[in-house]
Amino acid sequence: MRYTKALSAVLLTHLATAAFGQSSSAMPEEALHLQKEWARVNYEVSEDDRADAMSNLVASCDAMSPENPAVETVIWCGIVRSTYAGMASPFSAMKYAKAARQDFENAIEFDGEALSGSAYTSLGTLYFKVPGWPVGFGDDDEAGEYLQKGLGLNPDGIDPNYFYGEYLYEQGEYEKSRQHLLKAKSAQPRPDRPVADRGRQAEIDNLLSKVDDKLRD
């Protein structure tokens, strides 16, 4: 089922919550900085100031040396760019979505298992949320493949289960969606990421409500 909304900030807003990763203590300093700042900007900065603050994070990624960056940093720059795509104008959103796609593809080529397969889940989310040709590069089949790869590398994770559950919901597979959303809801808390966990759990509850409504129809 094609996700047919036109390219817009509304379409890509869901990418703004695509935060993944392992324990922050295991990440290089640049990636840890991006992870912490992303959470602060995405969940604590006012809506009026959020786009400018996220744009500053994009600029930080652009200013980093392109020589031998840590794979975790590449993934987090992709997350930052995909988040900003959801805040940018419809005319520039695709630019940032494509840049994020390149980050995730580069990370997978170097080490697809980094951050528990986050690049696969992130890339699958992009393919799922972005419109298809001729507007964008979205593709539901590719989305499903990447999301399943990410889930295979982190089967109990809150994020891969949430995003695969959302994908299944949009495909009309409500019972399977509910199973993954419940698994996401029961995922172990990340002590070093309470803000991100609270935000994700709220999204899980919201989507579960929609799934249950469909199952009752």
N, C-alpha and C positions, 0 to 999 in steps of 0.2 A: 504494500500500500504506500503510495507516494505521499510524502509530507509536502503538500502543495502550496503552502503560504509563500508569498513573494518575499524576496530578500529584504529584510528590514532589521532594525535593532530589536524589535519584538521577537522575530524569529530566532535570533541568535542569543537572546538573553539567557536561555537555559545553559548556554556554555559558560556563563559567568559563575556557575557553581560547580564546574568540573574540576574539583581539587582532589588530587590523589597523593599517595606517597607513603613512605615507610617512616620509621622513627626519625625525628629531626636530628637526633644525635649522630645518625649515620650519614648525614648529607654534608657535602662541602659547603663552605661558608656562603658563597654566592647563592646557591640554591636555597639554603636555609633562610637567607634574607628575603628572597622572593616569596617563599612560602609564607613567612610571617607577615610580610607587607601585603601580600595578596589577601590573606584572611582579614587583616585590619581594614583594608580598603573596601573589600567586598561586603563585609558584615557590619562594620562600625562607622565608616565614614558616611555622612549624609548623602542622600541621593543626588542633591544638587552639586556636590563636590566630587562625587565618585568617579565620573568620567575623566576629569582632569587628573585626579590622583592615580588612576589606572594608566593613563597616558604617560605619566612620569615613570611608571614601572616599565612600560614598553620602551621608553627612551633609555632606561638603564640596561635593558637587554640589548638594544641596538648599539650601545656604547661598549659592550663587552668585547674582548678580543675574540676573533673568530678562530684563533688557533688553539686546537685541542681543548675545547671546553668540556667540563665534566658532563656526562650524559644526564645527570640529575638536573643540572642547570639548563640544559637544552630542553628537557621536558617542562620545567617550570616556566621557561620563556614561552614555550608553546601554549601553556595554560594561560599565562598573562595575555598573550596576543589574542587567543580565542575569546577570552573574557572581554577584552577591549573591543573585539569585533561586535559584541552584543551591545556596546555602548556607542559605537561610532555611527555616523550617518549611513543610510542605505547605500550611498554612492561609494563609500570607502570600506564598508564592513567586509566585503569579499577580499579586499587586499590583505587584511589582517587574518582572515580565515585561511587564506592560501599560505601565508607566512607561517601560521601555526601548523598547518598540515606538513609543511617542509620540516619544521622542527621535530614533529613526531616521527616522520619518516626517517630523518637522520638518526634519531635516538634508537629507533628499532633496528636500523642497519648496524649501529654500533653495539647495542646491547638491549634487545627487546625485553629482557627480564628485569631491567633496572626499575627501581621503585615499584616492584611487584607487578610489572606489566602495565604500568600506568600509561605508557605511550600508546599501547594498543587500545585501551579503553577510551583514551582521549581522542584518538584518530577515529574510532568507531562513532563516537559522539558527533564529531564533525561531519562525517559522511551521512549521519542520520538527520542532523539539524539543518544543514546547508541545502538549499534548493538544488535540483538536478539541472542538467543541461537544458537550455543554453545559458541559463542565468548563473549556475554554479556547478560544483563538482559532486553534489550529493548523490548517494546511491544506497538504497536500503539494503541490498544484498551484501555489498562490501561492508556496510555498517555492522550488519549482523555477524559477519565473519570476524571482524576486528574486536567487537564487543565480546564474542565468545572466547577469543584468544586471551583477552585481558582477564576474563573471568576464570579461565583455566589456570592462569598464573596466580590468581588471588581469589580462590573460590569462596572464601568466607568474608571478603572485604565489603565494607559498607558501600563504597562507590561503584565498583563493578557490578554489584548486584542491583543497586539502585538504577543505574543507567541501562542495564539490560532489561530490568523490569519496566522502565519507561518505554524502551524500544518495543517490547512485547505488547504493552498497552496500546501503543499507536498502531501496531499490527493487528489489533483486535484479539490477541491471545490473552484474555483477561485472567484465566486461572493460572497460567504459567507466570504471567506478570505478578500476580499476587504472591506466588511462592517465592519469587526472587525479592520482592519488596519486604516480605516478612523476614527473609534471611538477612537483608540489609538492616532491618530494624533491630535484629538481635545481634548484630556484629559487636565485637568487643570495642569499648570506647578507646579512643586514642588520647592518653593522658596529656600529651604535649600539644593537642589540637582541639581543645574544648569548643572553641568558637565555630570551627568548621563542622564538628560533630553535631552541635545544636542546630545549625542551619540545615544540615542534611536530614536530620531526624524530622524536622518540621516539614521538609519536602516529601519525605517518605509518607508521613501521615496524610498529607494532602492528596498524594497520588493514590494511596490505599483507599481513601474515601471515594475517589472517582472509580477505581476498579470495582469496589463493592457495589457501587450504584449500577455499574454495567452488569455485574453478575446477578443482580436482583431483577433486572429488566426481563 
